[in-house]
Amino acid sequence: MSIGQGDAPKRRKPIYRALYRPLLVFGAESNLVIGVAAICGFIGFVSWDPWVAGVCAAIWLVTLPLLQSAAKKDPQLRLVYVRLRKYRRHYAPRSTPFVKITKKNSKK
């Protein structure tokens, strides 16, 4: 037994769900929803044509359920995709990624 602990029960601190739950807007990832809304709103407002505004509204109504279904699978889809794009397409079978590839090292 360590000093000062005695027979006191261990305290438990709750971790509130709001601290780790992803931020969703309209049930989809906030950056993607706001981006699509800004693009559709900007095009619809700048065009001053009711037909183009209707097309932008249709695009908004089609993309929102798609983004919501993607958020149900992975709420942080955009961050995962950005991380995926940072990876290289192929990693050479070397002992370390910092090996300098020269004619002497390669077996061709």
C-alpha positions in Angstrom: 0.0 0.0 0.0 1.3 3.5 -0.9 1.2 6.4 1.5 -2.0 8.3 1.6 -4.1 5.8 -0.3 -5.5 3.7 2.5 -8.7 1.8 1.7 -10.3 4.7 -0.2 -12.1 3.6 -3.4 -10.7 4.8 -6.7 -12.4 7.8 -8.1 -13.9 7.7 -11.6 -14.2 10.7 -13.9 -16.7 10.6 -16.6 -15.6 11.4 -20.2 -18.5 13.3 -21.7 -19.7 12.3 -25.2 -19.6 15.9 -26.4 -15.8 15.8 -26.1 -15.1 13.0 -28.5 -18.1 13.0 -30.8 -17.4 14.4 -34.3 -19.1 17.7 -35.2 -21.8 17.1 -37.8 -24.0 19.6 -39.6 -27.3 18.3 -41.0 -26.0 14.8 -40.1 -22.9 15.1 -42.3 -19.4 16.4 -41.9 -19.5 20.1 -41.3 -16.7 21.2 -43.8 -18.2 19.3 -46.7 -21.8 20.5 -46.0 -20.7 24.1 -45.6 -18.5 23.8 -48.7 -21.3 22.4 -50.9 -23.8 25.0 -49.5 -21.4 27.8 -50.2 -20.7 26.7 -53.8 -24.4 26.2 -54.6 -25.4 29.4 -52.9 -22.7 31.4 -54.6 -23.5 30.1 -58.1 -27.3 30.5 -57.5 -26.9 34.0 -56.2 -24.4 35.2 -58.8 -26.4 33.8 -61.8 -29.6 35.7 -61.0 -31.4 33.1 -63.1 -34.2 31.1 -61.5 -33.3 28.0 -63.6 -29.7 28.0 -62.4 -30.9 28.5 -58.8 -33.2 25.5 -59.2 -30.3 23.4 -60.5 -28.2 24.5 -57.5 -31.0 23.6 -55.1 -31.3 20.2 -56.8 -27.5 19.6 -56.5 -27.8 20.6 -52.8 -30.7 18.2 -52.2 -28.9 15.3 -54.0 -25.5 15.8 -52.3 -26.8 16.2 -48.7 -28.2 12.6 -48.4 -25.0 11.3 -50.0 -22.9 13.2 -47.4 -25.2 12.0 -44.7 -24.8 8.3 -45.7 -21.0 8.8 -46.0 -21.0 10.3 -42.4 -22.9 7.2 -41.1 -20.0 5.0 -42.4 -17.2 7.3 -41.2 -17.9 10.7 -39.6 -14.3 11.9 -40.3 -14.2 10.8 -44.0 -12.5 14.0 -45.2 -9.6 13.7 -42.7 -9.1 10.0 -43.6 -9.1 10.9 -47.4 -6.6 13.7 -46.8 -4.3 11.4 -44.9 -4.7 8.7 -47.6 -3.6 11.2 -50.3 -0.4 11.9 -48.3 0.8 8.3 -48.6 2.9 7.3 -51.6 1.6 4.9 -54.1 4.4 2.3 -53.7 7.0 1.8 -51.0 10.1 0.0 -52.1 11.1 -3.1 -50.2 14.1 -1.5 -48.3 15.1 -1.7 -44.7 14.3 2.0 -44.3 12.5 4.6 -46.4 15.5 6.9 -46.2 17.8 4.6 -48.3 19.2 6.5 -51.3 18.4 4.4 -54.4 21.4 4.3 -56.8 22.4 2.0 -59.6 24.6 0.1 -57.2 21.7 -0.6 -54.7 19.1 -1.6 -57.3 18.9 -5.1 -58.8 18.0 -4.7 -62.4 
